[in-house]
Amino acid sequence: MHLVEHTGAAVTPLRTQPIPCYNVFTMKIRKAIIPVAGMGTRFLPAAKAQPKEMLAVVDKPVIQYIVEEAVASGIEEIIFVTAIGKRAIEDHFDRNFELEYRLEQKKKMEALKEIQKIGKLAKIAFVRQTKPLGDGHAILSALPFVEKHEPVAILFGDDIIDGKIPALKQLIDVYNAYESPVIALQKVPKKDVSNYGVIGGKKMKDGSWQIDRFVEKPSVAEAPSDLIVIGRYIITPEIMAMLPKVSAGKDGEIRLADAFAAYLASGKSLYGCQFDGTRYDCGSKLGFVKAQIELGLKHKDIGADLKKYLKTLT
């Protein structure tokens, strides 16, 4: 595991050897950026002394579910964008030799295997976002770890998506088909669209969407569809090149959504993947509780007992 904390000085990318000149669209998507620099104010006081991404759903922190999705989708290298107070995430994905030793001494081999597996999921680096200037700024903080010619996956740290095929893998398949940036989409009741970014466009024969509009938190009357944007993306070098030129909003923050809007305005194609799977918004208290219950019901150790217990509730 490669641990780096970036505070503004020059950073050496994970991959330092010379890179052959490939067409960007023939390259496998190997890297993912996971921004986890948010304060988690909706989970206070639980998030006061630990990152909200480290809150456990059954027996794993939210962030581990997200990393496992990335790895199951073929991702080999992960760049976390962190902030002050997020050290627990670094420790979680590092080895804990004392814990491993104690588990081995007590012959708790299954638990030992689970703990050792975490540190071997992928090559991992950490970069510090120096100021809370938006999700676009967080992604810019990670770009020293990404070669200029390669596409990269983005996964935000709030959503667990449970499905037979990893959600990110579904996005990668759409990217491979169209060789353009891809956004994860979910259908919601029309009355809820004002809480999200919403897309407009046309549905393709394979079920993906060719996006021609990107509207942030529209009114119900102005929403171009009932398809909202979820925190999974594939971005290309063109999007990365646009990000430094995106103007900050009134709140002083740089938004990835504005880079997508600029990309569309330049006449380029942007695609959406309406993924198969159940999304749990673990950035909200209700979504977090739903994840506990529904994923708990699937858990091999407690699923049956939890189901019996739930039947006793009125």
WOUR-V935109 format. One record per residue. N is the residue number from 0. OMEGA is omega in radians with two decimals (* if undefined). D_LAST is the distance of its C-alpha to the last C-alpha in Angstrom with 1 decimal. Layout:
BEGIN
<<N/OMEGA/D_LAST> <N/OMEGA/D_LAST>>
END
This chain:
BEGIN
<<0/-3.10/48.0> <1/-3.11/49.9> <2/3.11/48.8> <3/3.01/50.4> <4/-3.04/49.6> <5/-3.11/51.4> <6/3.07/52.4> <7/3.11/54.8> <8/3.12/57.6> <9/-3.10/58.6> <10/3.06/56.2> <11/3.14/57.2> <12/3.11/55.1> <13/-3.06/53.4> <14/-3.03/55.9> <15/-3.12/59.5> <16/3.14/61.6> <17/-3.11/63.4> <18/3.06/61.4> <19/-3.12/63.0> <20/3.10/63.2> <21/2.89/60.6> <22/-3.08/59.5> <23/-3.02/56.2> <24/3.06/54.5> <25/-3.05/55.4> <26/3.02/53.8> <27/3.08/50.7> <28/-3.02/48.0> <29/-2.98/47.9> <30/3.07/46.6> <31/3.02/43.5> <32/3.12/43.1> <33/3.09/39.8> <34/3.14/39.8> <35/-3.04/37.7> <36/-3.08/39.5> <37/-3.07/36.9> <38/-3.13/35.8> <39/-3.05/32.0> <40/3.14/31.7> <41/-3.14/28.1> <42/2.98/27.1> <43/0.11/28.9> <44/-3.09/29.0> <45/-3.09/27.9> <46/-3.11/30.8> <47/-3.03/33.3> <48/3.08/34.8> <49/3.12/33.7> <50/3.12/33.7> <51/3.13/30.4> <52/3.14/31.4> <53/3.05/31.2> <54/-3.01/27.5> <55/2.92/26.0> <56/-2.96/23.5> <57/-3.07/22.6> <58/3.11/26.2> <59/3.05/28.4> <60/-3.13/29.3> <61/-3.04/28.8> <62/3.12/32.6> <63/3.07/33.0> <64/-3.09/30.9> <65/3.10/33.2> <66/3.13/36.3> <67/3.06/35.3> <68/3.14/34.9> <69/-3.11/38.4> <70/3.11/40.0> <71/3.12/38.5> <72/3.10/40.1> <73/-3.14/43.5> <74/-3.11/43.7> <75/-3.10/46.1> <76/-3.09/46.5> <77/3.08/43.9> <78/3.05/44.9> <79/3.00/42.4> <80/-2.98/43.2> <81/3.08/42.1> <82/3.08/42.7> <83/3.12/43.0> <84/-3.08/40.0> <85/-3.05/39.2> <86/-3.13/41.1> <87/3.11/38.0> <88/3.10/37.9> <89/-3.13/41.5> <90/-3.10/40.9> <91/-3.09/38.0> <92/3.02/40.2> <93/3.09/43.2> <94/3.06/43.9> <95/-3.00/43.1> <96/3.14/45.9> <97/3.12/44.9> <98/3.13/41.4> <99/3.13/42.7> <100/-3.10/45.3> <101/3.10/42.9> <102/3.13/40.5> <103/3.13/43.6> <104/-3.11/44.9> <105/3.11/41.6> <106/3.10/41.7> <107/-2.95/38.3> <108/3.12/39.8> <109/3.10/36.6> <110/3.11/35.5> <111/-3.13/39.2> <112/3.13/39.3> <113/-3.12/36.2> <114/-3.13/37.8> <115/-3.12/41.2> <116/-3.09/39.9> <117/-3.10/38.7> <118/-3.10/42.2> <119/-3.05/43.6> <120/-3.08/41.4> <121/2.93/44.1> <122/-3.01/46.9> <123/3.04/45.4> <124/3.13/47.0> <125/3.10/45.9> <126/-3.08/47.5> <127/2.96/47.0> <128/-2.97/46.5> <129/3.11/48.8> <130/3.13/47.3> <131/-3.02/44.0> <132/3.03/45.7> <133/-3.08/43.1> <134/3.09/41.9> <135/3.09/45.4> <136/3.10/47.1> <137/3.13/44.8> <138/3.08/45.9> <139/3.14/49.5> <140/-3.10/49.2> <141/-3.01/48.5> <142/3.04/51.3> <143/3.12/53.9> <144/-3.05/52.0> <145/3.08/52.2> <146/-3.02/55.5> <147/-3.05/56.6> <148/-3.01/56.8> <149/3.02/53.4> <150/-3.10/50.1> <151/3.08/47.0> <152/3.06/43.3> <153/3.06/41.1> <154/3.07/37.5> <155/-2.89/35.7> <156/-3.08/33.5> <157/-2.95/30.1> <158/2.88/29.1> <159/3.09/27.8> <160/-3.06/28.5> <161/3.13/27.2> <162/-3.14/29.2> <163/3.06/31.6> <164/-3.13/34.6> <165/-3.10/34.6> <166/-3.13/34.4> <167/3.09/37.6> <168/3.10/39.4> <169/3.08/38.7> <170/-3.14/40.3> <171/3.11/43.2> <172/3.10/43.8> <173/3.10/44.1> <174/-3.13/46.4> <175/-3.13/48.6> <176/-2.99/48.8> <177/3.09/49.8> <178/-3.13/51.2> <179/3.10/49.7> <180/-3.08/46.9> <181/3.13/43.4> <182/3.05/40.2> <183/-3.08/36.6> <184/3.05/34.8> <185/3.08/31.3> <186/3.11/30.5> <187/3.02/28.1> <188/-3.05/27.3> <189/-3.12/30.6> <190/-3.07/29.0> <191/-2.98/28.4> <192/-3.07/31.9> <193/-3.14/33.2> <194/-2.96/31.5> <195/2.86/33.4> <196/-3.04/36.8> <197/-3.13/37.2> <198/2.92/39.9> <199/-3.13/42.1> <200/3.14/44.1> <201/-3.13/44.5> <202/3.14/42.8> <203/-3.10/45.0> <204/-3.12/45.4> <205/3.11/43.7> <206/3.08/40.5> <207/-3.12/41.4> <208/2.95/42.3> <209/-2.98/45.6> <210/3.06/44.8> <211/3.09/47.2> <212/-3.13/45.1> <213/-3.03/43.0> <214/-3.11/41.5> <215/3.06/39.6> <216/3.13/36.7> <217/2.96/38.2> <218/3.13/37.0> <219/-3.11/35.2> <220/-3.07/38.5> <221/-3.08/40.5> <222/-3.13/38.3> <223/3.12/40.3> <224/3.02/37.3> <225/3.13/33.6> <226/-3.11/34.4> <227/-3.13/33.7> <228/3.12/35.4> <229/-3.02/33.5> <230/3.00/35.0> <231/-3.09/36.9> <232/2.82/40.6> <233/3.10/43.9> <234/-3.08/46.8> <235/3.09/50.4> <236/3.11/53.5> <237/3.10/54.1> <238/3.13/50.8> <239/3.14/51.6> <240/-3.14/55.1> <241/-3.03/53.6> <242/-3.14/51.2> <243/-3.11/53.9> <244/-3.13/55.3> <245/3.11/52.0> <246/3.08/52.3> <247/3.10/49.7> <248/-3.14/47.6> <249/3.12/47.6> <250/3.13/45.4> <251/-3.06/47.9> <252/3.08/45.7> <253/-3.03/46.8> <254/3.04/44.3> <255/3.14/44.2> <256/-3.14/43.3> <257/3.06/46.7> <258/3.08/48.4> <259/3.13/46.8> <260/3.11/47.8> <261/3.13/51.4> <262/3.10/51.4> <263/-3.12/50.5> <264/3.13/53.1> <265/3.09/55.7> <266/-3.13/55.3> <267/-3.11/53.6> <268/3.11/50.8> <269/-3.05/47.2> <270/3.12/44.6> <271/3.10/40.8> <272/3.05/38.5> <273/-2.95/35.3> <274/2.99/33.8> <275/-3.13/31.5> <276/3.13/28.5> <277/-3.14/25.2> <278/3.04/25.9> <279/3.11/23.8> <280/-3.09/25.3> <281/2.96/25.1> <282/3.06/27.2> <283/-3.10/24.2> <284/-3.14/21.3> <285/3.12/18.6> <286/3.13/20.7> <287/3.13/21.1> <288/3.09/17.4> <289/3.12/17.1> <290/3.12/20.0> <291/-3.05/18.6> <292/-3.00/15.6> <293/3.08/17.7> <294/3.04/20.8> <295/3.11/19.1> <296/3.12/17.9> <297/-3.04/21.6> <298/-3.03/23.0> <299/-3.08/25.0> <300/-3.01/24.2> <301/-3.02/20.5> <302/-3.09/19.2> <303/-3.13/18.4> <304/3.11/16.8> <305/3.12/14.6> <306/3.10/13.5> <307/-3.12/12.7> <308/-3.11/10.8> <309/3.12/8.6> <310/3.13/7.8> <311/-3.10/6.6> <312/3.09/3.8> <313/*/0.0>>
END
